[in-house]
Amino acid sequence: MDEHGVDPLADEDVFRVLGPDGRPLPDATVPDLSDDRFRAIYRALVTTRRFDERAVSLQRQGRIGTYAPCAGQEASAVGSTHALADRDLISYQYREHGAIVARDLLSEYLPYWMGHESGTEAIAEGNVFPLNIGIAAHLPHAVGAAWAFDYRSEDRVVAAHFGGGATSEGDFHEAMNFAGVFDTPTLFCCHANGWAISIPESAQTASATFAEKAAAYGFDGVRVDGMDPLASYAITREAAERARGSADGSEGDVSRPTLIEFVEYRFGAHTTADDPTAYRDPDDVDPWRALDPLDRMEAFLRETGRIDDEGVEAIRDEADEVVADAIDFAESAEADPTDMFDHAYAELPPEIRRQRDELLAAVDEHGKEAFLRGE
Ligand SMILES: Cc1ncc(C[n+]2csc(CCOP(=O)(O)OP(=O)(O)O)c2C)c(N)n1
């Protein structure tokens, strides 16, 4: 181990490809990917981290709303998304920004955090459901979408992301039960990041692991080092094959869901409205920094001759550029106060229509600018 000390997952039964130092473990199988794909995973990790740093800074400047940082959790979102096909659907909570980066949707997405509903509308084009703040409320919808894919014989799976705290919600259990009974092609991606705001995992569940909850619903639960991008890739790939019903290629295979517990750690605050020093010692974070996914992936690429100083520099520059472009794009988005009525209903219910008409009349009277925040 390095200067940070003991590997926090040393005694945990988690699937890993890379050791904490980024070297493949002696008995691990490194996923069979092209050099470009390995570098693309690294690029997405670096871009996600850069986005995260800039997003927190933008919030502090009043340029975006409340934001949920993801530093430390990039590998699970990026690695799992690389293991899916583009046609597969992603339904996420609010912290798995790496999935959006891996789908190359950052510019389309960022406007959401600036209050533009167009942000969530645009990512739908890339097969990503809108983010979900009502904890676990997206899970029955994700299972419903997976069921629909199965019903229509479409070869598509759904990766549904959520935190450990979400497993205490009824929606989680209903979704898991339905998926188990009806064999929906769903990957339940549980991000065990240590906390649900200020509640530690030890106070969240009496189960030894989140993964073992899957047994109650009759399907597999697996635990993986969620700060290892290649392990996150491999385990998701396997789960996606099982969901497609082609795990071992044998005829008659049925599609099965999987619960994947990504064991990881949230380095930063729950959101920009949170102060983690109120409930945890800053020193608690340190051991987890030794598992930083960016360092491990960079070390892996260097060790295997897939990248050098110049390559790393180029990827960092590219990440800065992608994020800067996304911010420019988002800040140039035209705001319309009536947007908030547009995307929830195909047809507005009478009461909502009345509210919209009232707003339109007020906009007519006072001008649009009166309803938009000034610079
Ligand atoms: C139904 C519901 N209850 C409570 C909240 C308030 N809340 C927002 S985030 C959060 C914690 C969620 O923790 P977890 O699912 O572990 O995800 P994490 O934030 O750690 O990524 C809570 C309780 C909410 N958004 N929705």
The ligand as an SDF file (V2000), in Angstrom:
LIG
                    3D

 26 27  0  0  0  0  0  0  0  0999 V2000
  -38.3070    9.4280   -0.8310 C   0  0  0  0  0  0  0  0  0  0  0  0
  -37.2420   10.3450   -0.3120 C   0  0  0  0  0  0  0  0  0  0  0  0
  -36.9890   10.3990    0.9980 N   0  0  0  0  0  0  0  0  0  0  0  0
  -36.0130   11.2090    1.4830 C   0  0  0  0  0  0  0  0  0  0  0  0
  -35.2900   11.9940    0.6220 C   0  0  0  0  0  0  0  0  0  0  0  0
  -34.1940   12.9010    1.1470 C   0  0  0  0  0  0  0  0  0  0  0  0
  -32.8860   12.3700    0.7260 N   0  0  0  0  0  0  0  0  0  0  0  0
  -32.2120   12.9040   -0.3010 C   0  0  0  0  0  0  0  0  0  0  0  0
  -30.7950   12.1110   -0.5950 S   0  0  0  0  0  0  0  0  0  0  0  0
  -31.0480   11.0190    0.6560 C   0  0  0  0  0  0  0  0  0  0  0  0
  -30.0380    9.9470    0.9770 C   0  0  0  0  0  0  0  0  0  0  0  0
  -29.9480    8.9010   -0.0710 C   0  0  0  0  0  0  0  0  0  0  0  0
  -28.8750    8.0510    0.2110 O   0  0  0  0  0  0  0  0  0  0  0  0
  -28.4030    6.9300   -0.7810 P   0  0  0  0  0  0  0  0  0  0  0  0
  -29.5660    6.2890   -1.4350 O   0  0  0  0  0  0  0  0  0  0  0  0
  -27.4690    6.0530   -0.0350 O   0  0  0  0  0  0  0  0  0  0  0  0
  -27.6280    7.7050   -1.9370 O   0  0  0  0  0  0  0  0  0  0  0  0
  -26.3670    8.6610   -1.8760 P   0  0  0  0  0  0  0  0  0  0  0  0
  -26.9010   10.0620   -1.6500 O   0  0  0  0  0  0  0  0  0  0  0  0
  -25.4720    8.2100   -0.7900 O   0  0  0  0  0  0  0  0  0  0  0  0
  -25.7230    8.5690   -3.2190 O   0  0  0  0  0  0  0  0  0  0  0  0
  -32.2390   11.3000    1.2950 C   0  0  0  0  0  0  0  0  0  0  0  0
  -32.7570   10.5460    2.4620 C   0  0  0  0  0  0  0  0  0  0  0  0
  -35.5880   11.9180   -0.7660 C   0  0  0  0  0  0  0  0  0  0  0  0
  -34.9060   12.6220   -1.6670 N   0  0  0  0  0  0  0  0  0  0  0  0
  -36.5440   11.0820   -1.2090 N   0  0  0  0  0  0  0  0  0  0  0  0
  1  2  1  0
  2  3  1  0
  2 26  2  0
  3  4  2  0
  4  5  1  0
  5  6  1  0
  5 24  2  0
  6  7  1  0
  7  8  2  0
  7 22  1  0
  8  9  1  0
  9 10  1  0
 10 11  1  0
 10 22  2  0
 11 12  1  0
 12 13  1  0
 13 14  1  0
 14 15  2  0
 14 16  1  0
 14 17  1  0
 17 18  1  0
 18 19  2  0
 18 20  1  0
 18 21  1  0
 22 23  1  0
 24 25  1  0
 24 26  1  0
M  CHG  1   7   1
M  END
$$$$
